[in-house]
Amino acid sequence: MQAFKVGFVGSPENLSAVAALASDYSDIPVITDMPDLSWWSEDQIDIYQDACNELLLPLTTVLVGNHSTCAAGCTRLVQPAKPDRAGHCSASRQRVWRVYRW
């Protein structure tokens, strides 16, 4: 396997299972594709994004999302792990690249 690509997995519990699996293989990069969750209620979105922030983002090498998702959700997600001048996140000490889709 060359990378884990994680899209919408349905629940914080599923995010936890994916994060546990990915953490067992720390040498394999994780690509997190943050979906448009606008069809969900705000409470559900907040719970899912908080779980993603806590469980999956520290393992993420590449963060992907469409422009509106990243403007609303991913920006919030990456704030707790702000990159330093070298592009490393203080929380995980790894480089996180953000990629936007239009």
N, C-alpha and C positions, 0 to 999 in steps of 0.2 A: 504494500500500500504506500502511495506517495503522499497522500494528504487526506484529512477528514474535511468534508464539506458539509456544513450544518445549515439547513434552512429552518423553516417553521416546523417544530416538532410537537406542537399541540398543547403542552402544559409545562409548568415548572418542574414537575416530577420527571417528565421525559428529558428536559434539559439537564437535570441532575444526573440521570443515567448516561446521557451522551458525554457530559463533562467527566464523569468517573471513568468512562472508557477512554476518552482522549487523554486524560491525565496518566493513565497506565502506559501510554505510548508517547511520552513527552518529546521524543525525537521526531515525531511526525507533525508537520504543520497543520493548523486548524484554520479553515476558511469559514467564517461565519457570515451567512447571507441573511441579513435582517429584512424580513418581509414587510410589506405594507399591511399593517394591522388595523386599518381604519374601519373595517367591518365589525370589529369587536367593540365592546363598551370601554370607556376610559379606564375603569377599574381593572378590567381584565388585561388591558394593554400595560398598565403600570405594573401589575403583578408579574406579567411575562417578562417585561423589560428589566425589572429589578432582579429577577432570577437569572436572566441572561447576563446582566452586569456582574452579578456576584459569582456565578458558576462558570460561565463560558467565556466571557470577555478576557479574563486573566490568561486563558489558554490560547487566545486568538492571535494568529499571525496576520491574516488579511480579513478586514471587515468590509463587507459589500452590502450595498443597499441602493434603492433608487433615491433620487434627489430629495423628494418630499419625506421619505422615511428617515433618511440620515439627518435632514434638517430638523425633524421633530424628535426622533427617537435615538438615533445613533449618536447624535451630538450629546444628548443627555447621557448615553451609555458610556462614552469615552471620557467624560469629564472627571470621574474619580481616578482615572489612570492616565493623567496628562503626560504626554511625552516630554522628556527633557530635551535639551538642545541637540543631543545625538539621535533623537527620535525614539528613545527607549521609554517605556512606560514605568513610572515609579513603582506601581503596585506589582508588576510582573517582571520588570527589568528585561522585557523583550520588545522588539520592534513591532509596531502595529501599523499596517498600511490601511488607509481608508480608500475605498474605490466606490465611486458614485455612478449609477446608471441613470440616463435620462430617458 
